[in-house]
Amino acid sequence: MTQWRKSSRSADTGQANCVELARLTFAVGIRDSKAPEAGHLALSPQNFAELVSRIRRDELNL
């Protein structure tokens, strides 16, 4: 069974930007913690690391 971990940046205050992460066999899973039944995005570990780096550098229009 896949174990999902809630982001440490997510609060239990009803914020709209809560995510969960999971280690999958060959990928990192990302899903909305308030709608887990909606599925997940699977990224390779390299692509996930690049996404995190770009977020930290504020290179994405979020």
CYANA upper distance limits for C-alpha pairs under 8 A (distance plus 0.5 A):
  2 THR  CA     22 ALA  CA      7.29
  2 THR  CA     23 ARG  CA      8.02
  2 THR  CA     24 LEU  CA      7.70
  3 GLN  CA     22 ALA  CA      6.44
  3 GLN  CA     23 ARG  CA      8.13
  4 TRP  CA     20 GLU  CA      6.34
  4 TRP  CA     21 LEU  CA      5.90
  4 TRP  CA     22 ALA  CA      5.17
  4 TRP  CA     23 ARG  CA      8.44
  5 ARG  CA     20 GLU  CA      5.67
  5 ARG  CA     21 LEU  CA      5.72
  5 ARG  CA     22 ALA  CA      6.73
  6 LYS  CA     10 SER  CA      7.42
  6 LYS  CA     18 CYS  CA      8.05
  6 LYS  CA     19 VAL  CA      6.56
  6 LYS  CA     20 GLU  CA      4.73
  6 LYS  CA     21 LEU  CA      6.95
  6 LYS  CA     33 SER  CA      7.63
  7 SER  CA     18 CYS  CA      7.50
  7 SER  CA     19 VAL  CA      6.28
  7 SER  CA     20 GLU  CA      6.12
  7 SER  CA     21 LEU  CA      7.60
  9 ARG  CA     18 CYS  CA      8.23
 10 SER  CA     15 GLN  CA      7.87
 10 SER  CA     17 ASN  CA      7.48
 10 SER  CA     18 CYS  CA      5.41
 10 SER  CA     19 VAL  CA      7.41
 11 ALA  CA     15 GLN  CA      7.21
 11 ALA  CA     18 CYS  CA      7.87
 17 ASN  CA     32 ASP  CA      8.36
 18 CYS  CA     32 ASP  CA      6.61
 18 CYS  CA     33 SER  CA      6.18
 18 CYS  CA     34 LYS  CA      7.72
 19 VAL  CA     30 ILE  CA      7.24
 19 VAL  CA     31 ARG  CA      6.11
 19 VAL  CA     32 ASP  CA      5.24
 19 VAL  CA     33 SER  CA      5.60
 20 GLU  CA     29 GLY  CA      8.49
 20 GLU  CA     30 ILE  CA      6.24
 20 GLU  CA     31 ARG  CA      5.87
 20 GLU  CA     32 ASP  CA      6.81
 20 GLU  CA     33 SER  CA      6.08
 21 LEU  CA     28 VAL  CA      7.38
 21 LEU  CA     29 GLY  CA      5.94
 21 LEU  CA     30 ILE  CA      5.28
 21 LEU  CA     31 ARG  CA      7.21
 22 ALA  CA     28 VAL  CA      6.30
 22 ALA  CA     29 GLY  CA      5.44
 22 ALA  CA     30 ILE  CA      7.25
 23 ARG  CA     27 ALA  CA      6.96
 23 ARG  CA     28 VAL  CA      5.44
 23 ARG  CA     29 GLY  CA      6.78
 24 LEU  CA     28 VAL  CA      6.03
 24 LEU  CA     29 GLY  CA      6.82
 26 PHE  CA     44 SER  CA      7.17
 26 PHE  CA     45 PRO  CA      8.30
 27 ALA  CA     42 ALA  CA      6.28
 27 ALA  CA     43 LEU  CA      5.78
 27 ALA  CA     44 SER  CA      4.97
 27 ALA  CA     45 PRO  CA      6.24
 28 VAL  CA     42 ALA  CA      6.03
 28 VAL  CA     43 LEU  CA      5.78
 28 VAL  CA     44 SER  CA      6.65
 28 VAL  CA     45 PRO  CA      6.55
 28 VAL  CA     48 PHE  CA      7.36
 29 GLY  CA     40 HIS  CA      6.62
 29 GLY  CA     41 LEU  CA      6.11
 29 GLY  CA     42 ALA  CA      5.03
 29 GLY  CA     43 LEU  CA      7.03
 30 ILE  CA     40 HIS  CA      5.93
 30 ILE  CA     41 LEU  CA      5.65
 30 ILE  CA     42 ALA  CA      6.92
 31 ARG  CA     35 ALA  CA      8.22
 31 ARG  CA     36 PRO  CA      6.75
 31 ARG  CA     39 GLY  CA      7.16
 31 ARG  CA     40 HIS  CA      5.06
 31 ARG  CA     41 LEU  CA      6.89
 32 ASP  CA     36 PRO  CA      6.30
 32 ASP  CA     38 ALA  CA      8.42
 32 ASP  CA     40 HIS  CA      8.11
 36 PRO  CA     40 HIS  CA      8.00
 43 LEU  CA     47 ASN  CA      6.31
 43 LEU  CA     48 PHE  CA      6.12
 44 SER  CA     48 PHE  CA      6.58
 45 PRO  CA     49 ALA  CA      6.64
 46 GLN  CA     50 GLU  CA      6.78
 47 ASN  CA     51 LEU  CA      6.63
 48 PHE  CA     52 VAL  CA      6.76
 49 ALA  CA     53 SER  CA      6.66
 50 GLU  CA     54 ARG  CA      6.63
 51 LEU  CA     55 ILE  CA      6.68
 52 VAL  CA     56 ARG  CA      6.66
 53 SER  CA     57 ARG  CA      6.70
 54 ARG  CA     58 ASP  CA      6.59
 54 ARG  CA     59 GLU  CA      5.75
 54 ARG  CA     60 LEU  CA      7.08
 55 ILE  CA     59 GLU  CA      6.61
 55 ILE  CA     60 LEU  CA      6.66
